[in-house]
Amino acid sequence: MIEPNRKGEVWVFAEQEDGNLSEVSLELCGKAREMADRLKVKMGAVLPGYRVRDLSNRLIAHGADNVYCVDDPQLEYYRTLPYARVICELINKHKPQIVLYGATALGRDLAPRVASEMKAGLTADCTDLDIGDYTDPKSKETFQDLLLQIRPAFGGNIIATIVNPRRWPQMATVREGVMRLADGNPKRTGDLILEKVSLDGVTGVVKIVERHREKQKVNLKGARVIVAGGGGVGSKENFQLIYDLAGVLGAAVGASRAAVDSGLIGKEHQIGQTGTTVRPALYVACGISGAIQHRAGMEESAKIIAINKDANAPIFSVAHYGIVGDLNKVIPMMIKAIKERAR
Amino acid sequence: MSYDCVVCVKQVPDTANITGEAMKADGTVNRAALPAIFNPEDLHALEAALGVRETHGGTVTAVTMGPPTACEVLRDCLYRGADRAILVTDRRAAASDTLATSYILSRAVKTLGKFDIVFCGRQAIDGDTAQVGPQMAEKLGIPQVTYLEQIVELAGRTIRARRNVGNGWEIVECRLPVLMTVLDTANQPRPAAAKRIMLYKRARAEAEIAADVAQQMPQASADEQAREVSRRAADLKSRKLLIEQWDLEDIGADLAWCGMSGSPTKVHRIQSIVLKKEGYAEVPATEEGIRKMIHELIVDHTLG
């Protein structure tokens, strides 16, 4: 636990694997930048790894004022204990007020270990963050400018706002794809600060014996938003529209069996009884009639938008928003509306 | 060599089948309004522990923290093969967040004395945080292996395990003791054994016995009731049917780190309760209609 430090920076844990920065870290840099400006403090990124110094440029371009880099061969591959040691040491040294992590497999392994050691609060899987005041209902004490950690709970049935008023740093993991990934500004300037952290006693505990990573797997399970196309999309060319909409939403692309069987898209995208079962925060069904086998794989999505020419398509029976119309007209309107949305 | 395994299990509201008001006015979960089930991934943690005992010998102890009704999942552990079941229950543990919960559970595990592997489900379906496992490991001062898919090798004091990290996998090696969080793809949980159900369906913790006695002997004095509870507990214990019950003193917990005071996170507000959709909103296929829909999705945090 560190003392509340109102001048403390807003930090992002910069997750990288094999020298590639995770997208969520850059998404978080954008949000952290926004919050740091609001709090009138600096924004920092913590970058542990081996031969990763060059990544600091991208972190700075996305908003970091300071990049705290610990470059050590022992940090080449992620292991919980050495990484937790680095983060805890740097938190103790620099006393940030907020530390954010991507809610990736790695982030969700690391952040709780750090939180426990720092005796700090941690909220998992946030879908939004804000800065605001909080009044303790019992003591009536008001805490100004806390990190508001917003997340669905209870299987998505409620949305809770969590605060950590008394113990710092305030920490949260944030779902991938929920914060907008801004275009970095290569002209921004910032400092690369090389830190040394002793890893004595934590490097030999767990050894990685074998390691395997898959490239570019379709990650439907982990997607917060899915845009899926069905037989109604009609052609491979039209399917580009599905990809375009997914692009602006930061969504994964799914498909019904009809679309897969007619060769519009690969089987790894199939959602439904014989494909993947998903429950994203938002599911956009485009030109999918909604056979029971498909609905079984997606009806537990928190919100469903159905776009279909046929007003009687069964997909509307599970939809929250129904748009009866031609997807070739509706999707471009959606893309436009999303691009214009006020933030 | 044999191994002593501990499995942390949780009784959770079945969030997939929510009925009634899910939340109380103070922002905490109204568990009474929800059907309670065995947290799905914890069943896989139990199976992993039973697998270790089958291959290498040793013991499996199930631990849960919760109200006395959580004995339901402990009995289920006994039905499926656990050797011992412990209920950690204490009003002062109420409203614990993941940090306080991991502290209390780690105290319970330390109270057990010797242990080799602690198994937890990856996450519970009520909070989906996946934080209690790693936080317990830190409190116990032992390494963690999250997302366990398979124990590749267990020999002497060294374990090799395969973790699934979503975009791939890795095999890690570490010394015991270790805490592992288990995925639902790790194994197929065995069903409850009929013989064990017959044997353990009468297993009770003292808090449950007390509730039974209060109901069955409403006229009896407090002293008489207490004597009856002790008598029944002793009887169950002699037949190895007593579910051990520990409070915060029994596990030597520092109250400052338990319950509300031990929880750094506070619920500020609950913004909406979406129970079940009723029909759907018809969105006109116009720019204005679609803009309004997108706006609604931003306001309710569906879109970031």
Interface residues (C-beta under 8 A of the other chain):
Chain A: R79 T80 L81 A84 T104 A105 L106 R108 D109 A111 P112 R113 A115 S116 E117 K119 A120 G121 L122 T123 A124 D125 T127 D128 Y134 D136 P137 L148 Q149 I150 P152 A153 F154 G155 G156 N157 I158 I159 A160 T161 I162 V163 N164 P165 R166 R167 G177 V178 M179 R180 V205 V206 K207 I208 V209 E210 R211 H212 R213 E214 K217 N219 G222 V225 L249 A281 L282 E300 A302 K303 I305 A306 F316 A319 H320 Y321 G322 I323 V324 G325 D326 K329 V330 M333 M334 K336 A337 I338 E340 R341
Chain B: P13 T15 A16 I18 A22 M23 D26 G27 V29 D97 T98 L99 S102 I125 D126 G127 D128 T129 A130 Q131 V132 G133 P134 Q135 A137 E138 K139 P143 Q144 V145 T146 Y147 R160 V165 G166 N167 G168 W169 E170 I171 V172 E173 C174 R175 S263 P264 T265 K266 V267 H268 R269 I270 Q271 S272 I273 V274 L275 K277 Y280 A281 E282 V283 P284 A285 T286 E287 G289 I290 R291 M293 I294 H295 L297 I298 D300 H301 T302 L303 G304
